[in-house]
């Protein structure tokens, strides 16, 4: 029997349980300058202050007032089936971002999650987390997270994520290694699989994406073992049945 995935601990020395102060000048500054769209919630967390410095839209999306929500709470408000994955990808991404020394603000990651409203209902959300501000030493201070409700999104047993940044290959290696114990698919893997589903050969997909055919094979082959399928037809069928592909 497969053992349940161990949930990575939230390090309270890095991610505290402190809410934002709505009366703080910095909070008011972002309230005036940041655009928030409908069905969206935003947070800004400071690693220097070790607290949320801004929160907006959380009562409308997850039922928590903006001056009571914390980053720990945001992470914890995740459906049990996604909780271990959410903890792991957050912990490893934060560790990676804090280790970067150049072009830090160009890094971000996106993930699709089942979040839990304060009333207990499930809320499908697309989240994007990136760097907003560096300190005087050029190190990460503020990160910003944007969480958008997407009720047309179908979330099944496969968890979807993507990473972005100048050293995307290294970023992907770190995250892929961290989440390989889960049923996941990255943006790069999903892109290649979408072409396979349309009938393109590995060579044709490679030409379209500007990479080698072996690179495409390396994106597709691990999915056989991960999803326990035997061939491409079975893989494509699994992808549609589990909402990986539309």
N, C-alpha and C positions, 0 to 999 in steps of 0.2 A: 504494500500500500504506500502511495506517495505521501511523504510527510508534508504538513502544511508549511507554507513559506513563513519563515521567521520575519517578524516586522522589525525593521531597522529602528533603533531608538532615536528620538529627537533630542539632540544635544542641547540642554537648556542654557549652556554657556554661549551657544551661537544663536539658537532660535528661542527667544524668551516668550513668556506668556503675558506680555505687557501690551495694552491697547494704545491707540493713538490719542493724543490730546487735541481735541477739536478747537481749543482756544489758542493753540500754539501758532505763532506767525508763519512757520513753515507749512503747517496744515492749511492755513488760510490761503497761503500763496498757491499751493497746488489745487485747492478748491476753485480758485479763480482761473487757473491756467490750463488744467487738464480737462480734456473733453471726455465725457463718459457717455457711451451709447446706451440705447434701451436694452434691457435684459443683460446688462454688464455690471460687474463689480471690479473695483480696483484696489490694490494695496501697494504701499511703498514701505519697505522695511530698511532700517539703517543698521548695518553691522557695527558701526562705531557707537551708536547710542544703544544698540541691542534692544530695539523695540520697533513697533509699527509707528511710523510718523504720519501716515495718511491712510485712510480707509473710506471708501465711498461706494454705495450701492449694495451693501451686504444685507440690509434689511429687506430690500426688494427681491433679492435673489435667494438668500439662504435664511432670512428671518432674524439675523443678528444685527443689532444696532451698530452703527459705525464706530461708536466710542466704547463698545464692549468686545468687538471681535479682535482676536489676536492672530498672529501668524500660526502659532501652534493649533489654534482652534480651526483655522482654515484648512490646515493639513489634516486634522483629525476628522473633519466633517466629510468623510469619504465612505462610500459604501464598503462594507466588509470585504466584498469580492475584489475590490480595487485597493484596499488600504495598504497592504504590504508593498505593492507595486508603487503606490503614490509616495510612501515613506522613502523607499529605496531610490527612486528617481530624483526626488527632492534632495536627499542627503548627498548623493553622488554628484548631482549637478552643482549644488552650492560648493562642494569641495573642489570641483573642477574650476569653477569661476573664480574662487578665491585664490587659486594657484596661478592664474594667468597674469602675465606681466605686460603684454602688448595687445593693442586693439581690443581691449577688454569689453568695451561697450558694444562691440559687434556680435557678441555671443548671446544666444537665447535658446530656449527650448519650448516646444509645444506638446501638449498632451491632452487626450480626451479622457474624462473621468466621470464616474457616477458620484456626485456629491449628495450629501444628505441635508435636507432643509431642517430647520429647528423643529418643525412640526412632524418630522419623521419621513416625509415624502422624498422620493428620489428625484434629483435634478441633474439632467445630462448637461455637462459643461465642457467647453473647450478653453483651455488655459494656455496663456503664453507668459513666460517669465524671462526677464532680461535685465541688463544692467542699465541703471538710470544715471548714476553719479559716482565719480571716483573721488577719493580724498586727496589731500595735498601731496601725498606720496605716490599717487597714481594707482592706488589699490582700491578694490571694490568697497564702496560704502553703501549706496542705495541700490536695492533691486526693486523692480516693479513687476507686479503680476496683474494681468487682465484676465478675468474669468467671464466668459459669455455663455449664457444659456442657449442651447440649441435643441429644441424639442423635436426636430426632425432627425436628429442623430440617433442611430440605433447602435447601442453598445451591447456587445455580447461577451463571450468568454475571452476574446482576443483584445489585448490592450494596445492602443495605437499612440505612437509618439514620434517626434522628430527633433533634431538638433540643428542649430544654425551657427555659423561663425567662421572666421578665417582659417582656423585649424580644425575644420569639421571632422576630418578623418580621425584625429586623436580624441576629439570630443565623443565621437560615435563609439570608439573602442572602449572608452571608460564607461559610457552608459550601457552599451550592448552587453559588456561583461557583467555589469551590475544587475541587469534585468533578464538575463538569459534563463533564469530559473522560472520565469513566468511565461505565460502564453502571450507573446508580444509580436508586434511587427513595426519596424521603423518606417519613416517616410520614404527612405531610399528603397527599401525592400518592397513597399507597397507600390511605388512608382513602377518598378520593374515588373511586378506581378500584374499590374493593370495592363501593360503592353502584352504580356503573355496571354491574358484573357481575351485580348483582341486578335490573337492569332499570329503575332509577330514572332519570328525566330530570335534566338539570343543574339545572332549577328545583326539582325535588323534593329533590335532594341539598342545594342551597343552603338550602332551608327547614329541613332537618334539622340542618344544621351552623351555621345562623345567619349565613350570609354571602350575598353576591350571586351570581347565576348566572354573571356574568362572572368572579368569583373562582374558581369551580369550573372554568370553561373554561380559565383560566390554569394550573390544576393539571394538567389532562388534555392540553391541546394540545401542550405540549413533549414529551410521551411518544411522540407519533407519530414525530417526527424522531429522538429518542433511541433508540427501539427499532426504527426502520425499519419501521413498520406503516402501513397505508393508511386504516384506518377503525376504528370502535369495536369491531366484532366481532373484527377481527384483533388489536386491542390486548388485549382480554379473553382471547382464545385464547393470545396470547403470555404473558400474566400467569400463566395456569394452567400452561402448558408449562414455564415457568421458575421455578416455585415462589414467585412473588410473592404469589399468592393460594392459599389452601388448596384 
